[in-house]
Amino acid sequence: MNDALIKIAYLVASVLFIVGLKGLTHPRTAVRGNRLGAMGMFLAIVVTLVDQNVLTYQWIVAGIAIGTIVGAVLAIRIQMTAMPELVALFNGFGGVASALVAGGELVKGVPSGVPAIQFTIAAGLSGLIGAVTLTGSLMAFGKLRGDIGDAKYPGEQLVKLLVAAACVFCIVMIVMDPTNIMFYWYLMIAASILGILAVIGIGGADMPVVVSLLNSYSGIAAAATGFVISNIVLIVAGSLVGASGIILTMIMCKAMNRSLRNVLFGTWGDDVAGGGVVAGADEIYAGKVKQTSADELAMMLDGIQSMMIVPGYGLAVAQAQHTVRELADLLKSRGVDVKYAIHPVAGRMPGHMNVLLAEADVPYDDLLEMDTANPMFPQTDVALVLGANDVVNPMAREDPTSPIAGMPILDCDKARTVIIVKRSLSPGFAGIPNPLFALDNSLMFFGDAKQNMIDLVAALKEN
């Protein structure tokens, strides 16, 4: 292809990436934004294959076939509740792909002469960040599934510092002597260990932030590989992913009132371990928790004027979004104003609740951000909390000694009546009790969220 045409095609692809990313900022335009981004990537792939004068397409076709099959199976079989784990895996795959491409280019480029210093530095950074992203994402995947717990050990930070120093040493050796390819693979091994060590000690509550950060890492690795292979569109795409991932990470940290440093080097609940949580729960809940039933709630909801639904991870686990929408539609038909209050870090990934509710065709206009919903709670008749815990815990606002002190929460406790749907009084990710469950205006509706909503809808229709 003509060089000018290639650059124009890459420019068009880059514009599609940017416009697509902009579209993802709002639910109404998210689908269109996703399609525009996919179109940009398709264009970039086609142009790249033509530009690089590929000698044989056999391996490429085989890779596309295998990837298509694996992707289709994952798309069909993965439940919406497991989407955060899938995103973590995708981050890891992107990171290791960048690292392997950079390594391959390093191997290919050395026989033709001494590579330029910017080439070797970019290759080293791609190997470092890509390998960290792979193993870090695998650890995040295991933590989100509950298969891997937190691991703290003496001298943890020192060990990570030494492994990081080993990675830097390998990059220096690659720059000084690119012909010694073994140092690149040593770098990959050391960086893989660093990825494990960096994530294994982080608490499960912080995994949404970690997944977002690893997504940024995958973009940075891709951008570095773009410099290695001199591919403009890869540099642009990687930079967009890296920058947006960092911005999202900071937004989530702000939503939890925590610094990124605190997320990476500390965990919630350290000061309440060893039985402190149980003792605190006994003191807070003893004799104060009031249990209710579907029939009682049906009578109470008859005649209310407003309801605020607060979805949490329990909603996702029970796949209750469709029955919740059915409840909302039923109440709306009776003249009740029903809205949804969405906390930025509810669930296990950014936008988790928005995705679930969109799947159930909940109107976008009914979804309220935290800053919009909070002033409305004092005038709300009923706040219906579905599986949320830490994001509605008043201790964040009232107890300066709490591990979540200062974390912005949804002020559902200020509603006239609060209905909490949970399987039990178990704590959230932060590992601390929730005084909301024992307030005078709170009622506990124990059980599976989906089944409880089915029973409530049935009771309302009979009432």
N, C-alpha and C positions, 0 to 999 in steps of 0.2 A: 504493500500500500504506500501511497505517497505520504511523505513525512508530515506534510501540512494537514492532510486528511486525518491522519492518526491523532494529531494534536487536537484538531477540532472535535473528533469523536470523544477523546478523553475529556475535553472541556464540557461537552454536552453531558457526559456521564457524571462529571463532578457536580454540575448544576442540578441534575436529577437527584443526586445524593443529598445535596443541601436542601432542595425544595421538599424532598421526601422526609428528611429529618424534621423540618419545620412542621410538616403535616402531622407527625407523630405527637406533637405537643397538645393536641386536642382530640377527644374521642370522635368528634364528627368527621374529622379529616384523617384519622389514623389509617383507615383502610386504604384510602387514596395515597397517602404518604408512603405506606408500605409497598404499594404497587409501583410507585415512581422510583423508589429506591431499588426494587428488583429489576426494573427496566434499565436503570443506570448500570447495575452490576452485569446484566446480560450483555449490554452494549460493550462494556469494558472487557469482558471475557472474550467476546468475538473478535474485537479489534486486537487484543493482545495476542491471541492465537495466530491471527494473520500476520501481525507485525513481527513476531519472533521467528517466522519461517520454520515452523515446526516440521521436523523431518518425518515423523510418523505420529499418527493420531491413535494408534492402537491402545496405548496405555492411558491416554486421555479419555477415550471412549469407555474403556474398562472402568476407570475411576468414576466417571460420570454415572455409569450404570450402577455401580456398587453404592455410591453416595445417594443416588435417587431411591434405591430400594431401602437402604437404612433410614433415610429421611422420611420416606412414606410410612414405614413401619412405626417409627417413633411418633410421627404426627397422629397416627390412628390410635396407637395403644397408650400413649402417655396421657394420664388424666390431668385435668386442669390443676388439681392440687399439687401435682408433681412438676408443674411448669418451671418453678424456680430451680429444681435440680437439673432439668433439661437445659435451661439457660446457662447454668454453671458448666455443664459438659460442653456446650457450644463454645463458651469462652476458652476452655482448655484446648479444644480442637483447633480453634483459630490461632492460638498461641503457638502450639507445636508445629502447625503448618508453616507459619512464618519462620520459625527457627530452622526447620528442615530445608526450606527453600534457600535461606541464607547460607546454611552449611553446604548445600549442593553447589551454590554459586561460588563459594570459597574454594571448594575442591576443584571445580571446573576452571576457575580463573587463575589459580597459581601456576600451572604449567605454561601459560601464555606470557608470563612475566610477573614482576613484583606488583601486587595490587596497590592502588592509591590508598593513602592513609584513611581517607573518609570511607572508603569501601570496607576496610578491615574493622574500623570502629563501628560502623553501622552493622556489620555482620556480627560482631561481638555483642552489641546491645540487643540485636534480634535474638541471638541464642540465649542470652541471659533472661530477658523479659519473657520470651516465648516459653522457655522451660519452667520458669517460676509460675507462669500462668497455667500451664498444664497441670502440674502436681498440686498447685494451690486450688485450682478448680475441682480436681478430683477429691481433695480434702473437704471442700465446701459441699460437694455433692454428697459425700458420706455424712457430713454433719446435718445437712438438711433432711436426709432420710432417717437420721437418728442412729445410724450404724456406727458412727465414730463420736466419741465423747471428747471433752476438753482434756488436754494433757499439759500439766504444769510440772516443771522440774527445776532443781537448783541450777543457777547459772544460765538460764534459758536465753537471756538477751546476749550474753557473752558468746554462747555457742552460735547464735544467728550471726553475730558480728564477725566471728571467725570464718564462717562459711561464706558470708558476703565478701570478706577480704580475699578468700580463695577465688571467688568468681572474678573479682577485679584483677587479680594476678593473672588469671587465664586470659582475660581480654588484653592485658598489657603484652603478654607473650605472643598473642595472635597478631597484634599490631607490629611488634618488633620482628617477628619471624613468621610470616604468613605461610611459609612452606611447611611448617610443622603443624599439620592439620590435627594431630592428636589433641592439641590444646583446645580446639573447638569442642571436641567430644568430652574432654575433661570439664570444660565450662558447662556443657549441657548436664553432666552428672551433678556437679556442684550446685548449679542453679535449680535442678530438680529437688535436691535435698533442701535447699533454701525455701522453695515453695511449700514443702511439707511443714517445715519448722515454722514458717511465717503464719500459717493458718491453723495448725493443730491446737494452738493455745488460745485461740479466739473463741469466745462463748457463742453458743447457738443463736442467741438473741441478736447478735451482730452479723449473722450471715448475709442478710439482705445488703448491708453496706459492703461486705467483703465481695459478694457477687458483682455488685456495681463497680467496685474498684478493679476486680479482675477483668471485667469487660473493658475497662479503660486500658489495662495492661495489654490486652489482646490487640487493641487498636494501635497502641504505641509500637508494639512488636511488628505489626503490619507496616506501619509507616517506616520503621527502620529498614525492613526488608525492601520497601519501595526504593530507598536510597541504594541498597545493594544491587538491585536489578535495574535501576534507573527507570522506574515505572512511575510516571507522574500521577496517574489515577490511583494507584495503590498508596502513594504518599498522602494524597488528599483524603481518600476514604479512611485510612488509618488515623490520620490527624483528627478527622471529624469524630470517629468513634472514641479516640483517646480523650479528646477535650470534653465531649458530651458525658462520657463516663465519669470523669473527674468532677464535673459540675453536678451531676446527679448524686455522686457520693457525698459531696459537701452539703447538698440540700438535705439528704437523709440524715447526715450527722447533726445538722441544725435542728431537724425535726425531733431528734432524740436528745437535744441539748448536750451533745458530746462532741469532743474533738476527734479528728481522725487518729491522732496519736493515741488517745485513750482507747479507741476501738482496736487498734492494731497491737497494743501492748498491755491491755487489761481486759477483764471480763466483768459483767454485772454479777452481783450476788456473792462476791468473794467474802464480804464481811457478814453474810448471813448463813454461811455454810455450817455443817456439823450440827444440825438440829435447830438452829436459830429460826428457820422458816416455820417449822412445825410449832414451836412455842409461840411465835408471833401470831400464827393463824388461830391457835386455840384462844389466845387472849382477845383477838379481834372478833371472831365469829361466835364464840360461846353464847348460846341462848339468844342470839340476835338475828339469825338468819331465818327469814320467813319463806316457806315454800308454797307454791301455788300450782294450779292445774289449768288445763285448757278450758274447762267449763267456767271456772271462776274468772279467767281472763276474758272470756267471751262476754260475760256480763259487764265486766269493768270497761271493756272497749266500746260497749254500746253507748253512743252519745258523745264520745270524745270529738274534739275538733281538729286536733293536730297530733301527728306522730313523727318521731325522728328515728329512723332505723340506723343502727351502728353495726356494720358488718366487721367481722374479724376472721382469724384463721379457722375457727370452729365452723364458720359458714362454709369455707372452702372444703374442709375435711368431710363434712356431711353432704356436700353438693346440694345445698339448700337454696341456691339462688332462685330457682324457678318457683318453688313453693313460697318463698318470701315475696316474689313479685305477684304471685296469685293473691297472697294476703293483702298486699298494698292495693292491688286493683279492686279487691272486694271492699276495702275501707274507703277508697276513693269514690266508689259507686254510692257510698252512703254519705258523701260530703266531707270526708276527713282529708285534711291536707297532709300528705305523706311525702317526706323527703328522706334522703340518705346522707348521713354524715361520714365522710371518708377521711381517715387519718393517713398522713403520708407514708407511714411505715407499717400500716396494718397488713397482716399477711406475711409472706416470706420473700417478696420481691416488690420493687417499685410498681405501683399500679395494679397490684394483685386483685384488689377488690373491684377496681374499675373494670378489669377484664372479665371477672366472673359475672358482674351485674350486666355488663354489655352483652354477654352470652345469653342472658335471660331476657334481653330486649327491654331492660329498664331504661326509661327515657333519660337522655343525657342531662336534661335540665333539672332532673330530680336529684342529681348527685352534687352535693355541696362540699367544698373544701373546708378544712378545719376552721380557718379564720372566719368564714361565712356562717358556719353552723353554730359555733360557740355562742354568739350573742343571741341566738334564737332559742337555746335550751330553756332559759327561765320562763319563756312563754309557751313552752311545749307541754302538752298534756301527758304524753307517754313517750319515753325513750326506750326503744327495743334494742337491747344489746345482744348480738348473736355471735358468741364465741370470741369476743374481744376481751382482753384482760389488761395488759400493761398500758395500752393506749387510752384506757378509761380509768386508770387507778388514781384516785385523789391524793395518794401519798406523794405523787410527783409535784403536786401543787402545795401541799400542806406540811410535809415533813422534810426539813432541810437535811436530815441525816439519812434519808432513804437513798438506796443505790440509783433510783431514777429521779432524784430531786432535780427540779428545773426542767424536766422533759415536758414539752407541750403536749397536753392531752385534750381529748374531747370532754367537755364539761357536762356530760349526760347526767351526772349526779344532781345537777341544778334543775332538771325537769321535775314536773309535779309527781310523776310516778316513773320508776325505772323497772323494766322487766329484763332480767338477765337470763339468757338461755345458755346453759352450760351442762356438760355431763356431770361435773362435780365441782368442788371448791378448790381444785388443784390450782397452783400458781401458774403464771405465765412464764415466758422465757427468762424474765428477770429473777424468778425464783422467790418472789415475796408475796405475802398475802395482799388481798385487795379489799380495803374497807368499804368499797361500794356495795359489796354483797351483803353487808350487815346494816346499811343505813335504814332509817325509819321508812323512807319512801321507796325502798327497793323490794322486789319480789323475785325469788329464784324459781325458774322454770326448768328443772333438771331433766336432762335427756338429750337424745340426738336432735340436732337442730332441724333437720329435714322432717323427721317424724313429728316433732313438737309442732312445727308449722302446719303440717297436714292435719293434726288433731285440732289445732286452733282454728284453722279455716273451716273444718267440719262443724266445730262447736258454734262458730259465728253464724254459719248458714242455718243452723237449727234454732239459734236464739231469736 
